[in-house]
């Protein structure tokens, strides 16, 4: 039974303070404010029902721990009947809360899509994501270019060594160095 109470508490959010609600809806369009008030009311009703569930559940647990007497059994049966009666109410109130939250979310989404500053933020987010992709691509291109330059440098060093080795070999055969300006036409 305790696990059921813990699981139930995880499904329904805590009820924010009245001040938090008022601050959240202050300066919002009427449609959003009305939907938020309806959502708050549905959440409050849902919480009241789940609190009743908690009271009944704790009473059942207490009765189960007591010695079995006719009065205890009668009280236990009464509490179990109460628990059975409250389950459909909790489900209905949870559905009402879900529906009101969905309505609020839909209204906020619609308002957001029509809000120029929201559209500007969306464009900015899109541009910043593209910038990040471009920076990644530029960094990759930079690393590839550095590798290619290193390969070219190594190739030039190798060619220079080969050329110098060939030049030294030629000088050894003729005893003269090759100077293209001194060569007759």
ABEGO torsion letter per residue (X at the ends): XAAAAAAAAAABBBBBBAAAAAAAABGBBAAAAAAAAAAAAAAAAAAAAAAAAAAAAAAAAAAAABBBBAAAAAAAAAAAAAAAAAAAAAAAAAAAAAAAAAAAAAAAAAAAAABAAAAAAAAAAAAAAAAAAAAAAAAAAAAAAAAAAAAAAAAAAAAAAAAAAAAAAAAAAAGBBBBAAABBX
